[in-house]
Amino acid sequence: MAEYKQPQTEAEFESNFSLKKPLMNTTEAFYESSRCLFCYDAPCMHACPTHIDIPLFIKQINTGNTVGAAETIFEANWLGNACGKVCPTTELCEGACVYDNQSVPVIQIGRLQNYATEQVIKKNISLFSAGEANGKRVAIVGSGPAGIACACELRVMGYDVDMYEAKAKPSGLTVYGIAPYKITNEEVLEEVKYLQDQLGFNIHYNQAITTTEQIQELEDKYDAIFLGVGIGATATLGLAGEDKAHVVGAVEFIEELRMKHHQVEVPEKVIVIGGGNTAIDAASESAKMGAKQVTLVYRRDRDSMGAYDFEYKFAISTGVDALFNATPIEVLDSGVKFMKTHIVDGKLQNKDGSEFVIDCDLVIKATGQAKQGEFLSKISGLDLDRKNKIKVNDRFQTTNPKYFAGGDAVNGGAEVVNGAYEGKMAAQGIHSMFNV
């Protein structure tokens, strides 16, 4: 079980949060690419939401055509570099590798993808250019993965694109909400700059779109609007004591850590409530920030967790303890009161008289995010489902035909690669609207 000291300097922070998928060197990339069988009808391609031609780009790496490999990747996935690091590859492309059924280590597709794209980004090798202007203008609300992908695809087809971002940096949760041992801020921002320099889309930072008047202004000014607004802040639980100062949302906790690094102080005893990948990230990060006791508490059993198994095992390796079948009922001044749970007639129920308390200095809620229902309700004719997700058709067009949408606001919270795919498909949907 790993033990970490509270980092006091940036160097100590980087040491604690060393990357899980370090960049390959040329020798490693050549050796790993030589192992690929270049399968016909490769299952890894079908497992990738963006359907990158994986055998092709691996063959290109193996034959020394790294630039061609990067182009193959970016043509399918505009966030190809980030996805090479942050994608749950063991659940997607690598999980589908034919070697997985032969007791042979699978091809490290994510690291090869990152290797190829990193080469062109660092050397600033231009692969794409904006298409001939077609006279149409598109506004994109939110510069997360879906928004970036939509912007890139639209620019290749000749659309003028203005992106409105509420925060000071682009790429949404990729830069604000992903654990720093998966990808650094510098890597995220370098990829966005690389794409922006080639394709010329505009990003207006600190420009939150929140009012009916702003929405009307966008509708008057642009021919189409893409909504890539994400799903917002951590949802409330409705617990007594939830408003205490030592209670924070997981999304907000991770964002502060991404922005402030070693300047964030994490106390000795931390409780993380939740069973998804965000909960796992928050727990692992707390341990890596020097917390002596990190307890992940989930109301159901381990098999019911939303988190990937490899993420859970990683958290345990950092020193996180896990407690299952327990639900919070009250936040105390120096701890959380829980009750044990069990299944009765197929439904989760609390066990009477099973209350217990776990001491802590910090409570991190990782129990889902509140949707953007209040903002979205201001857009005329925009239908939401019962979970406040935006309804779209197969072209990612909403019930208000001027609006398209993708990313977490549509899928409810998926991976970066899903957002990249949906943003690209929405751009093609916009193009088809004007070229019937």
C-alpha positions in Angstrom: 0.0 0.0 0.0 1.5 3.3 -1.1 1.9 6.2 1.3 2.4 9.8 0.1 3.6 12.9 1.8 1.8 16.2 1.4 3.6 17.9 -1.6 5.2 21.2 -0.7 6.6 22.1 -4.1 5.6 21.7 -7.7 8.4 19.0 -8.1 6.9 17.0 -5.2 3.4 17.3 -6.7 4.7 16.0 -10.0 6.4 13.2 -8.3 3.2 12.2 -6.4 1.2 12.5 -9.6 3.5 10.9 -12.1 1.7 9.9 -15.3 0.0 6.5 -15.5 0.7 6.4 -19.2 4.2 8.0 -19.7 5.2 9.0 -23.2 6.9 6.2 -25.2 10.3 6.8 -26.8 11.0 5.9 -30.4 12.4 2.5 -29.5 9.5 1.6 -27.3 7.0 2.7 -30.0 8.8 0.7 -32.7 8.8 -2.4 -30.6 5.2 -2.1 -29.4 3.9 -1.4 -32.9 5.8 -4.4 -34.3 3.7 -6.7 -32.0 0.4 -5.7 -33.7 -1.2 -8.3 -35.9 -2.9 -5.7 -38.1 -6.2 -7.6 -37.9 -8.7 -7.5 -40.7 -11.9 -6.0 -39.5 -10.0 -5.2 -36.3 -12.1 -5.4 -33.1 -10.1 -2.5 -31.6 -11.5 -0.1 -34.2 -15.1 -1.1 -33.5 -14.5 -0.7 -29.7 -13.3 2.9 -30.2 -16.2 5.4 -30.2 -14.5 7.5 -32.9 -13.5 4.4 -34.9 -9.9 5.4 -35.5 -8.2 3.1 -38.0 -6.0 1.6 -35.3 -4.2 -1.0 -37.4 -3.3 1.6 -40.0 -1.8 4.2 -37.6 0.1 1.4 -35.8 1.5 0.2 -39.1 2.4 3.8 -40.0 4.3 4.1 -36.7 6.1 0.9 -37.4 7.2 2.0 -40.8 8.5 5.3 -39.6 5.6 7.4 -40.9 4.7 9.0 -37.6 3.2 12.1 -39.2 0.9 9.9 -41.2 -0.1 8.1 -38.1 -1.0 11.3 -36.4 -3.0 12.4 -39.3 -4.9 9.1 -39.3 -5.7 9.6 -35.6 -6.8 13.3 -35.8 -9.0 12.7 -38.9 -11.1 10.4 -36.7 -10.7 12.1 -33.4 -9.8 15.7 -33.0 -8.8 15.1 -29.4 -6.5 12.2 -30.3 -3.7 13.2 -28.1 -5.7 13.7 -25.0 -7.7 10.5 -25.6 -4.5 8.5 -25.9 -3.9 9.3 -22.2 -7.3 9.7 -20.6 -9.4 7.1 -22.4 -10.2 3.9 -20.4 -8.4 1.9 -23.1 -8.6 -1.3 -21.2 -12.3 -1.1 -21.5 -12.4 0.1 -25.1 -9.8 -0.5 -27.8 -7.2 -2.4 -25.8 -10.0 -4.4 -24.1 -11.0 -5.7 -27.5 -7.5 -6.6 -28.7 -7.3 -10.2 -29.9 -4.3 -10.8 -27.7 -6.5 -10.4 -24.6 -7.9 -13.9 -25.3 -4.4 -15.4 -25.7 -2.8 -14.6 -22.4 -0.5 -12.2 -24.2 -0.1 -8.6 -23.2 -2.5 -6.4 -25.3 -1.1 -3.8 -27.6 -0.6 -0.5 -25.8 -2.8 1.4 -28.2 -3.4 4.4 -26.1 0.3 5.0 -25.6 1.1 4.5 -29.3 -1.7 7.0 -30.1 -0.2 9.5 -27.7 3.3 8.9 -29.1 2.3 9.7 -32.7 0.2 12.8 -31.9 2.8 14.1 -29.5 5.4 14.2 -32.3 3.4 16.5 -34.5 2.3 18.7 -31.7 5.8 19.3 -30.3 7.2 19.9 -33.8 4.2 22.0 -34.7 3.7 20.0 -38.0 0.6 21.3 -39.7 -1.8 18.6 -40.9 -5.0 20.5 -41.6 -6.3 23.8 -42.8 -9.6 25.6 -42.8 -11.9 25.0 -45.7 -13.0 27.7 -48.2 -15.3 30.1 -46.4 -19.0 29.2 -47.0 -20.5 32.3 -45.5 -22.1 30.5 -42.5 -21.4 31.3 -38.9 -21.8 28.9 -36.0 -21.6 29.7 -32.2 -20.4 27.0 -29.8 -21.3 27.3 -26.2 -18.7 25.5 -24.1 -15.1 24.6 -25.1 -15.1 21.1 -23.7 -14.1 18.0 -25.9 -17.4 18.1 -27.8 -17.1 21.9 -28.5 -13.5 21.6 -29.6 -14.3 18.7 -31.9 -17.3 20.5 -33.3 -15.2 23.6 -34.0 -12.4 21.7 -35.8 -14.8 19.8 -38.0 -16.8 22.9 -38.9 -13.6 24.9 -39.8 -12.5 22.2 -42.2 -15.8 22.6 -43.9 -15.5 26.4 -44.2 -17.7 27.6 -41.3 -16.7 30.7 -39.2 -16.7 29.5 -35.6 -16.9 31.5 -32.3 -16.7 29.5 -29.1 -18.0 31.0 -25.8 -16.3 29.6 -22.7 -17.3 30.5 -19.2 -13.9 29.8 -17.7 -10.4 31.0 -18.3 -9.1 27.9 -20.1 -10.4 25.6 -22.8 -11.2 21.8 -22.9 -13.7 21.6 -20.1 -13.2 18.6 -17.7 -10.1 17.5 -19.7 -8.2 20.4 -18.0 -10.5 21.0 -15.0 -11.9 17.6 -14.0 -9.5 14.8 -14.8 -7.0 13.4 -12.3 -3.5 14.9 -12.9 -1.9 11.5 -13.0 -3.7 10.9 -16.3 -2.8 14.1 -18.2 -1.1 17.4 -17.4 -2.7 20.8 -18.0 0.2 21.6 -20.4 -0.6 18.6 -22.6 -4.3 19.5 -22.8 -3.6 23.2 -23.6 -0.9 22.4 -26.2 -3.3 20.2 -28.1 -6.0 22.8 -28.2 -3.5 25.5 -29.3 -2.1 23.1 -32.0 -5.6 22.7 -33.4 -6.5 26.3 -33.1 -3.4 27.5 -34.8 -4.2 25.4 -37.9 -7.9 25.8 -38.1 -8.5 29.3 -36.7 -11.6 29.0 -34.6 -12.1 31.7 -32.0 -12.5 31.1 -28.2 -13.9 33.9 -26.1 -12.9 33.1 -22.5 -14.7 34.2 -19.4 -17.8 34.6 -21.5 -20.6 32.6 -19.8 -23.9 32.5 -21.7 -26.5 32.5 -18.9 -29.3 34.9 -19.8 -32.2 34.9 -22.3 -30.8 38.1 -23.8 -27.5 36.5 -24.5 -29.2 33.5 -26.0 -31.3 35.8 -28.3 -28.1 37.6 -29.3 -26.5 34.4 -30.4 -29.6 33.3 -32.3 -29.7 36.7 -34.2 -25.9 36.6 -35.0 -25.3 33.0 -36.0 -26.8 30.5 -38.4 -26.5 27.6 -36.0 -25.6 27.0 -32.4 -23.9 24.0 -30.8 -24.4 23.3 -27.1 -21.5 21.7 -25.4 -22.3 22.9 -21.9 -21.5 19.8 -19.8 -23.5 18.9 -16.8 -22.5 21.4 -14.2 -21.6 21.3 -10.5 -21.9 18.4 -8.0 -25.5 17.6 -7.1 -26.7 18.1 -3.6 -27.7 15.0 -1.5 -30.2 16.7 0.8 -28.3 15.5 3.9 -28.4 17.3 7.2 -25.1 19.1 7.6 -24.3 19.0 3.9 -23.7 22.7 3.9 -20.8 22.5 6.5 -17.5 24.1 5.5 -15.7 20.8 5.3 -18.0 19.4 2.6 -17.0 19.8 -1.0 -18.1 18.4 -4.4 -15.7 16.0 -6.1 -15.8 18.0 -9.4 -14.9 21.2 -7.5 -12.2 19.4 -5.5 -10.6 18.0 -8.6 -10.8 21.4 -10.4 -9.0 23.2 -7.5 -6.3 20.5 -7.5 -5.8 20.8 -11.3 -5.4 24.6 -11.0 -3.5 25.0 -7.7 -1.5 21.7 -7.5 0.7 21.6 -4.3 -1.0 24.8 -2.9 -4.1 22.7 -2.1 -4.1 21.4 1.5 -5.8 18.1 2.1 -6.3 17.1 5.7 -5.4 13.7 7.3 -8.9 12.0 7.2 -11.0 12.1 4.1 -14.3 10.5 3.3 -15.3 10.2 -0.4 -19.0 9.4 -1.0 -19.8 7.7 -4.2 -19.0 4.7 -6.5 -18.2 6.2 -9.9 -15.0 7.1 -11.6 -15.1 10.6 -10.3 -15.3 9.3 -6.7 -12.3 7.0 -7.5 -10.3 10.0 -8.8 -11.1 12.1 -5.8 -10.1 9.4 -3.4 -6.9 8.6 -5.2 -5.9 12.2 -5.4 -6.6 12.7 -1.7 -4.2 9.9 -0.9 -1.6 11.3 -3.3 -1.9 14.6 -1.6 -0.8 13.1 1.7 -4.1 12.2 3.5 -3.4 9.4 6.0 -6.9 7.9 5.9 -9.0 8.0 2.8 -12.3 6.1 2.9 -14.4 5.5 -0.2 -18.0 4.8 0.9 -20.6 3.4 -1.5 -24.2 2.6 -0.8 -24.2 -0.7 -2.8 -21.8 -3.6 -3.1 -18.6 -3.5 -5.1 -20.1 -5.2 -8.1 -22.6 -2.4 -8.5 -20.0 0.3 -8.7 -20.1 2.5 -11.8 -16.3 2.9 -11.6 -14.1 0.8 -13.8 -12.4 -2.1 -12.0 -8.9 -1.0 -13.0 -9.6 2.4 -11.6 -10.8 0.9 -8.3 -7.7 -1.3 -8.1 -5.5 1.8 -8.7 -7.2 3.6 -5.9 -6.6 0.8 -3.5 -3.0 0.7 -4.5 -2.6 4.4 -3.5 -3.9 3.6 0.0 -7.6 4.2 -0.3 -9.9 2.0 1.9 -13.3 1.1 0.6 -16.6 0.5 2.5 -19.6 -0.9 0.8 -23.3 -1.1 1.6 -23.3 2.1 3.6 -25.2 5.3 3.0 -24.7 8.7 4.6 -27.6 10.1 6.7 -25.9 13.1 8.3 -22.7 15.2 8.1 -21.3 15.9 11.6 -18.8 18.5 12.7 -16.0 15.9 12.6 -17.4 13.0 10.7 -20.3 11.4 8.8 -23.1 9.3 10.2 -23.9 6.3 8.0 -26.4 3.5 8.0 -25.8 0.0 6.6 -27.8 -1.0 3.6 -29.1 -4.3 2.1 -31.3 -5.5 -0.7 -34.9 -6.3 0.2 -37.2 -7.5 -2.6 -34.8 -6.2 -5.2 -34.7 -2.7 -3.6 -31.9 -1.0 -1.6 -33.0 -0.3 2.0 -31.3 0.9 5.1 -31.0 -1.4 8.0 -32.8 -0.2 11.1 -30.5 0.5 14.1 -27.3 0.1 12.0 -26.1 3.7 12.4 -22.3 4.3 12.8 -19.9 7.2 12.5 -16.6 7.6 10.6 -14.4 10.4 11.7 -13.0 12.7 9.1 -11.8 16.3 8.4 -13.0 16.5 4.8 -16.1 15.1 3.1 -16.0 14.8 -0.7 -19.3 14.2 -2.5 -19.0 12.3 -5.7 -22.6 11.5 -6.2 -23.3 12.9 -9.6 -23.6 16.3 -11.1 -26.6 18.6 -11.4 -27.7 19.1 -15.0 -27.9 22.5 -16.7 -31.7 22.4 -16.7 -32.1 26.1 -15.6 -30.0 27.4 -18.4 -31.4 25.1 -21.0 -35.0 25.9 -20.1 -34.3 29.4 -21.4 -33.9 28.2 -24.9 -37.2 28.2 -26.7 -38.4 24.8 -28.1 -35.5 22.8 -26.6 -36.8 19.6 -25.1 -35.1 17.8 -22.2 -35.6 14.3 -20.9 -36.6 13.5 -17.4 -33.0 13.7 -16.3 -32.5 17.1 -17.9 -30.4 15.8 -20.7 -30.9 17.4 -24.1 -32.9 15.4 -26.6 -31.2 15.1 -30.0 -31.8 13.1 -33.2 -29.3 11.0 -35.1 -27.6 14.2 -36.4 -27.3 15.6 -32.9 -29.9 18.2 -33.7 -32.2 19.3 -30.9 -35.9 19.9 -31.0 -35.1 23.5 -31.7 -33.7 23.1 -35.3 -31.2 25.9 -34.9 -29.5 24.1 -32.0 -27.3 21.0 -32.0 -25.8 19.5 -28.9 -23.3 16.8 -27.8 -21.1 15.7 -24.9 -22.2 15.3 -21.3 -25.3 17.5 -21.7 -26.6 14.9 -24.1 -25.0 11.6 -22.8 -25.3 12.4 -19.1 -21.6 12.1 -18.4 -19.4 9.8 -20.5 -15.8 9.8 -21.6 -13.7 12.5 -23.4 -13.8 10.3 -26.5 -17.6 10.2 -26.5 -17.7 14.0 -26.4 -15.2 14.2 -29.2 -17.2 11.9 -31.4 -20.5 13.6 -30.7 -19.1 17.1 -31.4 -17.7 15.9 -34.7 -21.0 14.2 -35.7 -23.0 17.4 -34.7 -20.7 19.4 -37.0 -21.6 17.1 -39.8 -25.2 17.4 -38.8 -25.0 21.2 -39.1 -23.4 20.9 -42.5 -26.1 18.5 -43.7 -28.7 21.0 -42.6 -27.3 23.6 -45.0 -26.6 21.2 -47.8 -29.8 19.2 -48.1 
